[in-house]
Amino acid sequence: MKKLYFLLILLLATLHGIAQGLTITGSVKDSATLAPLPGASIVVDYRRNWSAAKVDEKGNFSMELSDEDHVLVIRHVGYESFRAFIKAGTRKVNFDILMTTTSSQLEEVIITSKGFDQTIRQPILGSLQINIKTLEKLPSAFGELDILRSLQMLPGVSSVGEASNGVNIRGGTTDQTLILLDDTPIFNPTHMFGLFSVIPPNTVNNLDLYKGNVPARFGGRVASVLDISTKNPNLDKFKMAGGISLISNRLLLDAPIIKGKLGIYVAGRGAFNDFILPKLDKQLQNIKARFGELSAKTFWRINDKNTLTWMGYYSDDYFKTDLLTNLPNVVGTDTYYKHVTTNSMLRWLHVISPKINLQTTAVYAKYSPDIGTAEKATGNVVKLRASTEQRQIKSNINYQLTDHKFETGIVATQYVIKPGTLYPGASPSVNFIATPTEKANEVALYVDDEINFSKNLALSFGLRYSYFMSVGPSIVRDYLPGQPRDEFSVTDSTAFSRGKIAKSYGGFEPRLGLRYALTDHISLKFGYNLMRQYIQVVSNTATPIPTSRWKTSDTHIKPQISNLFTAGFYQSFSEDIYEVSLEGYYRLANNIIDYKPGADFLLQRFPETQLIQGRNKSYGVELMVSKKKGNTKGWANYTYARSLNIVDKGAALIELVNRGNWYPANYDKPHSFNASLDITVDKHNSFGFTFAYSTGRPYTEPIGFINYQNNVYPFYDKRNNKRIPDYHRLDFAWNIYNPSMKNRRWQGHWTFSVYNVYARKNAYSVFFKTENKVTKSYKLNIFAAPIATIAYNFTF
């Protein structure tokens, strides 16, 4: 009887537990077409429990779970994942989920290859997607999230130093990386001479970095692609987000205009606190610096078959210093550098069927640098103005099945470059100079195909054909063969009228990726890319500055062509919590741009007289270990990489660099090690640490000095024959979320960070100065002391 009574109590307790469990219902639909998404996968508690629930043909699902905390993740191929946290004690919850299409999906990890478990499964290698929420936790200089600086924590990504423009990826120059903001090109990716990135962080949705296999839909650069897509406006309710730091302030307003149909957001960021800079570092004394940027985006769901998206971006930079006065024939007291970026994109998406859609995009981008120097005697300002402009229209068709993804498209691009016009103002000693405008057109066709033949074998194949035309009006010189191109070797010139083709280039650009999975958690990948670049920066500085000029290919400047071979090994452990990757690459680039000794590109009517072209070989091995989930997450990576240049063919004997032998590129850093650690103490506190080490970059040191007529001149033997000291730095951040400890709509987030914790005096460059007929070398340090900052971010 006692046993029967005990079993009855146990049965009642069990039934009561079931009755008090959690019931989850909902639907899963496409956010653009509202079509149901059958077959979406439901994951509970990060794969500890796979749900037995299925999303049916109408997109509905229902499931029962125990009464405890749960994390619900819903995924579908080609869509961003949906995630929700459900607290214990909840009895019933319903989710009507509208999933947004995307070319890649984000895993809840720090850095991941494309999509859910695609490190193992997808044929593309050397492709990373960066979680913007993770970047927000990383320590940063001046308390401002910097996307480009954060990218430098990844294997194969570096820069020539702190406060430098752009990134160098796998041996490429900064202009060999195509940076796209919603399909619009960014020609100068930094504010304040490299202190900050131009990309507004609070609008970013995805960051895709292609440094291995580059899909054929991308063209125009030979090293890599950074594809940044911004968020779509919220169609349901008003949202506001912003932040305040010592240097910059930002605000985002996001509101639906017609609920469920039309939405818009406007985001602004500005830095006007330049009076703080000298207090942070004495190197920043006598510097005036400010910037402002504004971005906006609208999304209109016209009907179930059509959507229209518009994005606009504008930024204005101003930087003034008394250290640089480099306009010709101007004796100045100070110089200002101003540059404006104006980008716009309009995209129409038409859904032909659930598997096929047509997308057409119009793009406009303009970069306008402006330099002015105040004359010492009169105060008159002499100005140099330039601009680089790109117009583009492209259309593509996408066809996607479960194991097969196909895309084909056409792209038409126009380039208009005004290299520089010198305005003397009231100066009697400076002449008005206008360099000829460069115009060019480019047409490209491409096909991308990705097929999963089986569980083990997958293939991605892309083919792009590009055709480039340098068009008039222009004047093309002829030079004596075998002689340096200069004023003395000119034999003739040809004038090309408006629109007439002066020179054309073209060719196929195959892309190939192969993946073979040894097991569910181990895969091998191989890849090959051929890419062409028809527009490049010409500069003899380590990092491009506003005086650097963009230059199209023409009769004398051939397009750069790169052949990249890659291979990789990938393995995940412990239900994909840990991941190890090993990648190797070899890249050979032809027609790279280099400069003659003493080259001066400013206001040059014929820049080919200052340029030479050669070859670059870059190779390396990248090892990365990451922990992607849990309260303690992080990664560490080591890279061995070399980047070497040679100028030995097509140049006159006197123009040979380094006597025609290989020499290190300016950004050649053989060894680098990066580590990041994110520790979540509780839901209100987390700590972040980053450590970076790299070999010092090369520079050219004179082997002696010649005294001629009481003047001292350096004598050089080899280019880049020395290196600055090795670089290393430790940063720290403490993030405090919702300090009131209450769940409110207004959520506050404080970040206290220390950049360069142990005050390492890293050298940015080495320069030489002659005083009293004695020449000495000096090291330039940008941030030679710890920089402690605090920032406040909020959402509403």
FENSULQUI-V177066 format. One line per field, one symbol per residue. ss: DSSP state (a for helix, b for strand, c for the rest). burial: 1 if it has 24 or more other C-alpha atoms within 12 Angstrom, else 0. A space follows every 10 residues. Layout:
ss = ???
burial = ???
//
This chain:
ss = caaaaaaaaa aaaaaaaaac cbbbbbbbbb cccccbcccc bbbbccccbb cccccccccb bbbbbccccb bbbbbcccbc cbbbbbcccc cbbbbbbbbc bccccccccc bbcccccaaa acccccbbbb caaaaccccc aaacccaaaa acccccbbcc cccccccbbc cccaaabbbb bccbbccccb baaacbbccc aaabbbbbbb cccccccccc cccbbbbbbb ccccccccbb bbbbcccbbb bbbbbbbbcc cbbbbbbbbb bccaaaaaaa caaaccbbbb bbbbbbbbbb bccccbbbbb bbbbbbbbbb bccccccccc cbbbbbbbbb bbbbbbbbbb bbbccbbbbb bbbbbbbbbb bbbbbccccc bbbbbbbbbb bbbbbbbbbb cccbbbbbbb bbbbbbbbbb bbbccccccc ccbbccbbbb bbbbbbbbbb bbccccbbbb bbbbbbbbbb bccbbbbbbc cccccccccb bbbbbbcccc bbbbbbbbbb bbbbbbbccc cbbbbbbbbb bbbcbbbbcc ccccccccbb bbcccccccb bbbbbbbbbb bbbccccbbb bbbbbbbbbb bbbbbccccc ccccccaaac bbbbbbbbbb bbbbbbbccc cbbbbbbbbb bbbbbbcccc ccaaacaaaa ccbbcccccc bbbbbbbbbb bbccbbbbbb bbbbcccbbc cccbbbbbcc bbbbbccccc cbbcccbbbb bbbbbbbccc ccccccbbbb bbbbbccccc ccbbbbbbbb bccbbbbbbb bcccccbbbb bbbbbc
burial = 0000000000 0000000000 1111111111 1111111101 1111110000 1011100011 1111110001 1111111111 1110010000 0010101111 1111111111 1111111111 1111111111 1111111111 1111111111 1111111111 1111111111 1111111111 1111111111 1111111111 1111111111 1111111111 1111111111 1111100011 1111111111 1111110001 1111111111 1101011001 1001011111 1111111111 1000111111 1111111111 1101111101 1111111111 1111111111 1001101111 1111111111 1111100001 1111111111 1111111111 0001111111 1111111111 1111001000 0010111111 1111111111 1100011111 1111111111 1101111110 0001110000 0000000000 1111111111 1111111000 1111111111 1111111111 1111111111 1111111111 1111111111 1100011111 1111111111 1111111001 1111111111 1111111111 1111111110 0111111111 1111111101 1100111100 0111111111 1111111111 0000111111 1111111111 1100000000 0001000111 0111111111 1111111100 0000001111 1111111001 1111110000 0000000000 1111111111 111110
//
